[in-house]
Amino acid sequence: MNILVCISNVPDTTSKINFVENDKIFDTNGVQFIINPNDEFGLTRAIWFQQKNQATVTVVTVGEISCEPILRKCLAIGANKAVRIDSKALDGFSVAEQLKSLCEKESFDIIICGRESIDYNGGMVPGMLAQMLEMPFVTNCISMDVNGNEVIAKREIDGGVETLSCSLPIVIGAQKGLVEESDLIIPNMRGIMQARQKPLDVVAPANSFSKSSVDKFEKPPAKGSVKLVDPDNIDELISLLHNEAKVI
């Protein structure tokens, strides 16, 4: 079984975010980058397939050289090899096209992407990649088992869980539930040392273009001041909720 896990290099949510050049460019100075959490759930599930089914796990990202530390972390977690497509991630469409080019050169049975990244939350790449490759696609995936060539997957839907079956190859949009946070693998010293010996290939990007651009970034407005109301003054509290907050 050959598995590809698509990895996004995203800012840690604890980092302080700033923008430069009239708020048109994200300032990466001082920002800590991590593996996109939904991608890490997918990577962990792929490692389980590796341990149980002797699967080969490849991780890939579309990005510049600054993305390589997270690929090394993926190798330390247990991936067999890593690929960096040497192109700036412009938008979801261009990223999907770059991934499509890689997938056309090598046959993968399962392609796992996070259902969305925590920076832009677009949720576009896995669906577009599946369409480009003409493969079945299951997003919001919380369970996946493979028996021979058959896949049984479960995904969250409004009000419940849907069970689906299809044949390999398949594209999965992973999220929490596919594995739990307690299942995530923390690289140990042995894994870190082995990661240095595993291949990290840099490949030239395919010809692609973006279909969207950023006009401006804007931070959420600062929170307003807090009004404290005496717990015995219920009439004032109701008046504020009705006339100012307009929530009742």
Residue frames relative to the residue before (quaternion, step in Angstrom):
aa qw qx qy qz dx dy dz
M 1.0000 0.0000 0.0000 0.0000 0.00 0.00 0.00
N 0.1603 -0.7909 0.5884 0.0514 3.56 -0.84 1.03
I 0.0537 -0.8252 0.5613 -0.0330 3.58 -0.54 1.21
L 0.1466 -0.7556 0.6338 0.0765 3.55 -1.05 0.88
V 0.0931 -0.7773 0.6208 0.0418 3.56 -0.87 0.99
C 0.2573 -0.7794 0.5587 0.1191 3.55 -0.66 1.17
I 0.1528 -0.8238 0.5457 0.0128 3.55 -0.68 1.18
S 0.1888 -0.7559 0.6172 0.1098 3.56 -1.03 0.87
N 0.3231 -0.7167 0.5933 0.1731 3.54 -1.09 0.86
V 0.0664 0.8462 -0.5183 0.1045 3.60 -0.14 1.26
P 0.5622 -0.5981 0.4370 0.3678 3.61 -1.15 0.50
D 0.5104 -0.5987 0.5231 0.3278 3.53 -1.14 0.72
T 0.4996 -0.6893 0.4385 0.2880 3.58 -0.86 0.95
T 0.6223 0.5310 -0.3535 0.4537 3.60 1.22 -0.21
S 0.5350 0.6387 -0.4040 0.3777 3.61 1.26 -0.18
K 0.4503 -0.6555 0.5339 0.2872 3.53 -1.18 0.61
I 0.2416 -0.8081 0.5301 0.0869 3.55 -0.69 1.16
N 0.0484 0.7794 -0.6230 0.0468 3.55 -1.00 0.93
F 0.2412 -0.7561 0.5932 0.1355 3.54 -1.30 0.44
V 0.1989 -0.7823 0.5841 0.0850 3.56 -1.16 0.68
E 0.7860 0.3160 -0.2510 0.4684 3.54 -1.39 0.12
N 0.7205 -0.4490 0.2233 0.4790 3.52 0.67 1.26
D 0.6424 -0.5744 0.2976 0.4109 3.56 1.04 0.93
K 0.4718 0.6813 -0.4387 0.3476 3.59 1.11 0.61
I 0.7734 0.2730 -0.1365 0.5555 3.59 1.22 -0.47
F 0.4385 -0.6860 0.5234 0.2513 3.55 -0.98 0.93
D 0.3132 -0.7571 0.5501 0.1615 3.57 -0.78 1.06
T 0.2151 -0.8215 0.5203 0.0899 3.58 -0.42 1.24
N 0.4431 0.7053 -0.4598 0.3079 3.62 1.22 -0.13
G 0.8465 0.1465 -0.1319 0.4945 3.55 -0.83 1.04
V 0.5583 0.6093 -0.3870 0.4090 3.58 1.27 0.07
Q 0.3096 -0.7348 0.5780 0.1737 3.58 -0.93 0.95
F 0.1861 -0.7923 0.5738 0.0917 3.59 -0.82 1.00
I 0.1220 -0.7916 0.5985 0.0173 3.55 -1.12 0.80
I 0.5971 -0.4926 0.4615 0.4333 3.55 -1.35 0.02
N 0.5165 -0.6289 0.4755 0.3339 3.57 -0.89 0.88
P 0.5262 -0.6888 0.3859 0.3158 3.64 -0.62 1.09
N 0.6622 0.4952 -0.3279 0.4570 3.62 0.87 -0.82
D 0.6229 0.5241 -0.3343 0.4749 3.58 1.12 -0.64
E 0.6532 0.5239 -0.3172 0.4452 3.57 1.01 -0.80
F 0.5845 0.5384 -0.3707 0.4807 3.60 1.12 -0.59
G 0.6728 0.4986 -0.2897 0.4634 3.58 0.95 -0.90
L 0.6393 0.5248 -0.3263 0.4575 3.58 1.01 -0.80
T 0.6415 0.5236 -0.3265 0.4557 3.57 0.95 -0.84
R 0.6487 0.5016 -0.3210 0.4739 3.61 0.97 -0.83
A 0.6332 0.5265 -0.3319 0.4602 3.59 1.03 -0.73
I 0.6352 0.5175 -0.3318 0.4676 3.60 1.01 -0.76
W 0.6029 0.5410 -0.3575 0.4648 3.59 1.09 -0.63
F 0.6345 0.5036 -0.3245 0.4883 3.59 1.01 -0.79
Q 0.6211 0.5470 -0.3361 0.4495 3.56 1.04 -0.77
Q 0.7066 0.4698 -0.2611 0.4603 3.57 0.90 -0.95
K 0.7421 0.4120 -0.2206 0.4805 3.58 1.03 -0.79
N 0.8161 0.2554 -0.0877 0.5109 3.56 0.93 -0.94
Q 0.4428 -0.7068 0.4416 0.3309 3.59 1.29 0.22
A 0.2320 0.7882 -0.5302 0.2093 3.57 1.02 0.81
T 0.3476 -0.6817 0.5975 0.2398 3.54 -1.29 0.47
V 0.1510 -0.8126 0.5618 0.0357 3.56 -0.71 1.13
T 0.0600 -0.7731 0.6314 -0.0048 3.53 -0.79 1.15
V 0.1692 -0.7611 0.6153 0.1159 3.57 -1.00 0.82
V 0.0617 -0.8004 0.5962 0.0063 3.56 -1.07 0.74
T 0.0035 -0.7673 0.6404 0.0343 3.53 -1.17 0.61
V 0.3214 -0.6881 0.6104 0.2249 3.52 -1.28 0.48
G 0.4586 0.6831 -0.4568 0.3383 3.56 -0.41 1.16
E 0.6140 -0.5508 0.4287 0.3685 3.50 -1.39 0.06
I 0.7710 -0.3947 0.2375 0.4398 3.57 -1.32 0.09
S 0.5689 0.6118 -0.3759 0.4009 3.60 1.18 -0.50
C 0.6186 0.5610 -0.3386 0.4336 3.61 1.25 -0.34
E 0.5174 0.7023 -0.4027 0.2775 3.59 1.16 -0.41
P 0.5959 0.5695 -0.3992 0.4015 3.68 0.96 -0.57
I 0.6759 0.4676 -0.3279 0.4658 3.63 0.93 -0.69
L 0.5987 0.5306 -0.3725 0.4704 3.60 1.13 -0.49
R 0.6274 0.5194 -0.3340 0.4744 3.58 1.04 -0.73
K 0.6239 0.5206 -0.3430 0.4712 3.58 1.05 -0.68
C 0.6289 0.5273 -0.3334 0.4641 3.60 1.00 -0.77
L 0.6418 0.5062 -0.3177 0.4806 3.58 1.03 -0.76
A 0.6497 0.5064 -0.3141 0.4720 3.58 1.05 -0.76
I 0.6113 0.5390 -0.3444 0.4661 3.59 1.14 -0.60
G 0.7036 -0.4795 0.2670 0.4514 3.58 1.11 -0.57
A 0.4380 0.6924 -0.4713 0.3265 3.61 1.22 -0.08
N 0.5043 -0.6799 0.4504 0.2836 3.59 -1.08 0.75
K 0.7974 -0.0758 0.0741 0.5941 3.58 1.02 -0.76
A 0.2547 -0.7655 0.5779 0.1230 3.53 -1.29 0.44
V 0.1302 -0.7663 0.6258 0.0655 3.53 -1.21 0.63
R 0.0945 -0.7601 0.6390 0.0703 3.55 -1.00 0.86
I 0.2440 -0.7405 0.6101 0.1412 3.55 -0.72 1.10
D 0.3465 -0.8080 0.4491 0.1593 3.53 -0.35 1.32
S 0.4799 0.6227 -0.4667 0.4052 3.53 0.38 1.30
K 0.4862 -0.6349 0.5057 0.3237 3.55 -1.05 0.68
A 0.4258 -0.6901 0.5223 0.2640 3.56 -0.97 0.87
L 0.1769 -0.8393 0.5091 0.0719 3.58 -0.14 1.29
D 0.7498 -0.2153 0.1553 0.6061 3.58 0.92 -0.90
G 0.7481 -0.4247 0.2659 0.4351 3.55 -1.30 0.15
F 0.6587 0.5250 -0.3174 0.4356 3.58 0.95 -0.85
S 0.6840 0.4762 -0.2997 0.4643 3.59 0.84 -0.91
V 0.6220 0.5283 -0.3417 0.4661 3.61 1.05 -0.71
A 0.6523 0.5113 -0.3144 0.4629 3.59 0.94 -0.88
E 0.6486 0.5148 -0.3227 0.4583 3.60 0.99 -0.76
Q 0.6401 0.5128 -0.3287 0.4683 3.59 1.01 -0.76
L 0.6602 0.4963 -0.3040 0.4748 3.58 0.97 -0.85
K 0.6100 0.5557 -0.3428 0.4490 3.58 1.03 -0.77
S 0.6431 0.5327 -0.3246 0.4442 3.58 0.94 -0.86
L 0.6553 0.4989 -0.3067 0.4771 3.59 1.00 -0.81
C 0.6868 0.5016 -0.2844 0.4425 3.58 0.91 -0.95
E 0.6319 0.5225 -0.3395 0.4609 3.58 1.15 -0.46
K 0.6568 0.5056 -0.3084 0.4667 3.60 1.22 -0.41
E 0.7849 0.1504 -0.0719 0.5968 3.57 1.17 -0.54
S 0.4071 -0.7296 0.5009 0.2262 3.58 -0.95 0.88
F 0.0583 -0.7888 0.6119 0.0004 3.57 -0.80 1.09
D 0.4086 -0.7101 0.5217 0.2381 3.57 -1.01 0.85
I 0.7886 0.0806 -0.0181 0.6093 3.56 1.02 -0.84
I 0.0939 -0.7605 0.6411 0.0422 3.55 -0.94 0.97
I 0.0913 -0.8167 0.5698 0.0016 3.56 -0.56 1.20
C 0.0040 -0.7548 0.6555 -0.0225 3.53 -0.90 1.05
G 0.5160 -0.5593 0.5135 0.3967 3.56 -1.21 0.27
R 0.5791 -0.6031 0.4005 0.3748 3.60 -1.00 0.72
E 0.7640 -0.1121 0.0634 0.6322 3.58 1.25 -0.55
S 0.4268 -0.6639 0.5382 0.2956 3.56 -1.26 0.35
I 0.5107 -0.6834 0.4361 0.2863 3.55 -1.14 0.61
D 0.5724 0.5731 -0.4124 0.4170 3.62 1.20 0.12
Y 0.8144 0.1744 -0.0856 0.5468 3.60 0.69 -1.06
N 0.2398 -0.8126 0.5010 0.1767 3.61 1.23 -0.37
G 0.2676 0.8015 -0.4997 0.1906 3.57 1.06 0.70
G 0.1759 -0.8219 0.5218 0.1459 3.58 1.00 -0.78
M 0.4649 0.7232 -0.4080 0.3072 3.58 1.18 0.50
V 0.6317 0.6190 -0.3466 0.3126 3.56 0.89 -0.97
P 0.7029 0.4681 -0.3303 0.4215 3.68 0.61 -0.91
G 0.6655 0.5043 -0.3121 0.4532 3.60 0.94 -0.81
M 0.6676 0.4866 -0.3043 0.4742 3.58 0.94 -0.85
L 0.6345 0.5272 -0.3326 0.4570 3.58 1.01 -0.78
A 0.6438 0.5181 -0.3197 0.4635 3.58 0.96 -0.84
Q 0.6525 0.5085 -0.3110 0.4680 3.58 0.98 -0.83
M 0.6606 0.5142 -0.3103 0.4505 3.58 0.92 -0.88
L 0.7376 0.3984 -0.2145 0.5013 3.56 1.05 -0.83
E 0.3360 -0.7631 0.4763 0.2791 3.59 1.35 -0.16
M 0.4111 0.6824 -0.4821 0.3646 3.53 0.86 1.09
P 0.5812 -0.5365 0.4587 0.4051 3.60 -1.23 0.38
F 0.1329 -0.8000 0.5840 0.0353 3.56 -1.12 0.73
V 0.0202 -0.7726 0.6346 -0.0086 3.55 -0.92 0.98
T 0.0943 -0.8027 0.5880 0.0327 3.57 -0.55 1.16
N 0.7714 0.2894 -0.2625 0.5022 3.58 -1.31 0.28
C 0.2467 0.8230 -0.4793 0.1793 3.56 1.17 0.68
I 0.0948 -0.8143 0.5725 0.0131 3.57 -0.80 1.06
S 0.7857 0.1097 -0.0939 0.6015 3.60 1.26 0.02
M 0.0877 0.7914 -0.6001 0.0765 3.57 -1.00 0.80
D 0.0304 0.7717 -0.6332 0.0522 3.55 -0.85 1.06
V 0.1893 -0.7777 0.5941 0.0801 3.54 -1.08 0.81
N 0.0102 -0.7720 0.6348 -0.0302 3.53 -0.90 1.04
G 0.7996 -0.0872 0.0096 0.5941 3.53 -0.13 1.31
N 0.7826 -0.2534 0.2243 0.5225 3.54 -0.60 -1.17
E 0.6106 0.5693 -0.3403 0.4328 3.58 1.30 -0.05
V 0.1815 -0.7662 0.6109 0.0826 3.55 -1.06 0.88
I 0.0984 -0.7427 0.6591 0.0651 3.55 -1.00 0.89
A 0.0287 0.8175 -0.5695 0.0807 3.57 -0.53 1.20
K 0.1860 -0.7510 0.6215 0.1230 3.52 -1.21 0.58
R 0.0353 -0.7998 0.5991 0.0082 3.54 -1.05 0.77
E 0.5153 -0.6321 0.4844 0.3168 3.52 -1.18 0.60
I 0.0015 -0.7532 0.6577 0.0040 3.53 -1.08 0.84
D 0.6858 -0.4548 0.3403 0.4550 3.58 -1.24 0.20
G 0.8595 0.1294 -0.1141 0.4812 3.54 -0.70 1.10
G 0.8440 0.0157 -0.0104 0.5360 3.59 1.14 0.14
V 0.4833 -0.6206 0.5295 0.3176 3.51 -1.35 -0.44
E 0.2102 -0.7812 0.5807 0.0913 3.57 -0.91 0.98
T 0.2231 -0.7659 0.5914 0.1174 3.58 -0.97 0.92
L 0.0623 -0.8109 0.5812 -0.0273 3.57 -0.79 1.07
S 0.1078 -0.7697 0.6223 0.0932 3.54 -1.21 0.47
C 0.1261 0.7686 -0.6192 0.1002 3.55 -1.09 0.75
S 0.5194 -0.6255 0.4840 0.3237 3.55 -1.33 0.02
L 0.5487 -0.5741 0.4892 0.3605 3.53 -1.26 0.45
P 0.5788 -0.1490 -0.8001 -0.0510 1.61 -2.22 1.18
I 0.1454 -0.7931 0.5900 0.0405 3.56 -1.27 0.46
V 0.2716 -0.7147 0.6170 0.1867 3.54 -1.29 0.50
I 0.1532 -0.8018 0.5767 0.0328 3.56 -0.85 1.05
G 0.2122 -0.7250 0.6392 0.1441 3.54 -1.12 0.79
A 0.1881 -0.8470 0.4922 0.0703 3.58 -0.10 1.33
Q 0.0347 0.7650 -0.6431 0.0088 3.52 -1.29 0.49
K 0.7042 -0.4005 0.3446 0.4744 3.54 -1.33 -0.03
G 0.6235 0.4705 -0.3984 0.4808 3.55 -0.86 1.01
L 0.5852 0.5220 -0.3615 0.5043 3.55 1.14 -0.64
V 0.6898 -0.1113 0.0052 0.7154 3.48 1.35 -0.64
E 0.4577 -0.6620 0.5079 0.3071 3.58 -1.24 0.20
E 0.6806 -0.4874 0.3464 0.4233 3.55 -1.26 0.35
S 0.6410 0.5369 -0.3222 0.4439 3.59 1.05 -0.73
D 0.6433 0.5315 -0.3170 0.4508 3.60 1.26 -0.36
L 0.4927 0.6817 -0.4332 0.3238 3.60 1.19 -0.38
I 0.3982 -0.7440 0.5010 0.1919 3.54 -0.99 0.95
I 0.2135 -0.7524 0.6123 0.1155 3.56 -0.82 1.04
P 0.4358 -0.7185 0.4642 0.2799 3.61 -0.58 1.07
N 0.2447 -0.7466 0.6000 0.1510 3.56 -0.99 0.87
M 0.7326 -0.4323 0.2825 0.4434 3.56 -1.28 0.15
R 0.6325 0.5310 -0.3403 0.4497 3.57 1.00 -0.79
G 0.6642 0.5066 -0.3030 0.4587 3.57 0.94 -0.90
I 0.6430 0.5227 -0.3192 0.4598 3.57 1.00 -0.81
M 0.6663 0.4884 -0.3052 0.4737 3.59 0.95 -0.82
Q 0.6568 0.5056 -0.3143 0.4628 3.59 0.98 -0.81
A 0.6004 0.5887 -0.3555 0.4082 3.58 1.08 -0.73
R 0.6170 0.5658 -0.3454 0.4240 3.58 1.11 -0.62
Q 0.7061 0.4515 -0.2485 0.4856 3.57 1.21 -0.55
K 0.5917 0.5860 -0.3669 0.4146 3.58 1.22 -0.28
P 0.5524 -0.6471 0.4070 0.3325 3.60 -1.04 0.69
L 0.0378 -0.7332 0.6785 0.0242 3.52 -1.15 0.85
D 0.1083 -0.8333 0.5421 0.0103 3.54 -0.15 1.34
V 0.2004 -0.7413 0.6288 0.1221 3.53 -1.10 0.80
V 0.0681 -0.8154 0.5749 -0.0015 3.57 -0.64 1.12
A 0.5530 -0.6128 0.4571 0.3313 3.52 -1.17 0.65
P 0.5039 -0.6672 0.4512 0.3120 3.60 -1.00 0.72
A 0.4827 -0.6187 0.5300 0.3213 3.52 -1.28 0.43
N 0.5888 -0.5418 0.4433 0.4040 3.55 -1.25 0.27
S 0.2125 0.7632 -0.5819 0.1837 3.56 -0.64 1.11
F 0.1765 -0.7686 0.6045 0.1128 3.53 -1.28 0.21
S 0.4615 -0.6692 0.5040 0.2918 3.54 -1.20 0.47
K 0.3048 -0.7534 0.5555 0.1756 3.54 -1.18 0.60
S 0.7444 0.2671 -0.1962 0.5796 3.57 1.26 0.21
S 0.1056 -0.7788 0.6147 0.0667 3.56 -1.26 0.38
V 0.4587 -0.6760 0.5097 0.2699 3.54 -1.25 0.45
D 0.2774 -0.7532 0.5755 0.1566 3.56 -0.78 1.03
K 0.7868 -0.1731 0.1727 0.5667 3.55 0.92 -0.91
F 0.2966 -0.7046 0.6121 0.2022 3.54 -1.18 0.67
E 0.0505 -0.7986 0.5996 0.0106 3.56 -1.09 0.67
K 0.3717 -0.7275 0.5361 0.2124 3.54 -0.82 1.01
P 0.5809 -0.5539 0.4402 0.4025 3.61 -1.13 0.45
P 0.5611 -0.6055 0.4282 0.3676 3.62 -1.03 0.64
A 0.5699 -0.5949 0.4416 0.3553 3.54 -1.13 0.66
K 0.5305 -0.6306 0.4621 0.3278 3.54 -1.09 0.72
G 0.4814 -0.6802 0.4786 0.2766 3.56 -1.04 0.79
S 0.6678 -0.4868 0.3694 0.4248 3.53 -1.30 0.12
V 0.4363 -0.6941 0.5196 0.2405 3.53 -1.24 0.55
K 0.2318 -0.7509 0.6030 0.1372 3.56 -1.00 0.86
L 0.2212 -0.7754 0.5817 0.1069 3.53 -0.81 1.04
V 0.1337 -0.7951 0.5906 0.0340 3.55 -0.85 1.01
D 0.5120 -0.6378 0.4823 0.3136 3.55 -0.94 0.89
P 0.5061 -0.6873 0.4182 0.3108 3.63 -0.76 0.96
D 0.6579 0.4992 -0.3222 0.4628 3.58 1.17 -0.37
N 0.6549 0.5125 -0.3091 0.4615 3.59 1.24 -0.32
I 0.0694 -0.8457 0.5291 0.0026 3.57 0.48 1.22
D 0.6243 0.5578 -0.3518 0.4189 3.60 1.00 -0.76
E 0.6556 0.4967 -0.3213 0.4693 3.60 0.96 -0.81
L 0.6327 0.5352 -0.3318 0.4508 3.60 0.99 -0.84
I 0.6669 0.4917 -0.3049 0.4696 3.60 0.90 -0.89
S 0.6403 0.5312 -0.3229 0.4512 3.57 1.00 -0.82
L 0.6702 0.4927 -0.3009 0.4664 3.61 0.92 -0.87
L 0.6615 0.5043 -0.3097 0.4607 3.58 0.95 -0.83
H 0.7007 0.4677 -0.2643 0.4695 3.56 1.06 -0.76
N 0.7948 0.3616 -0.1705 0.4565 3.58 0.77 -1.07
E 0.7639 0.3365 -0.2009 0.5127 3.63 1.02 -0.70
A 0.7456 0.3713 -0.2249 0.5056 3.58 0.70 -1.02
K 0.1723 -0.8309 0.5054 0.1563 3.57 1.23 -0.61
V 0.4082 0.7017 -0.4828 0.3285 3.54 0.91 0.96
I 0.7518 0.2324 -0.2023 0.5830 3.60 1.26 -0.03
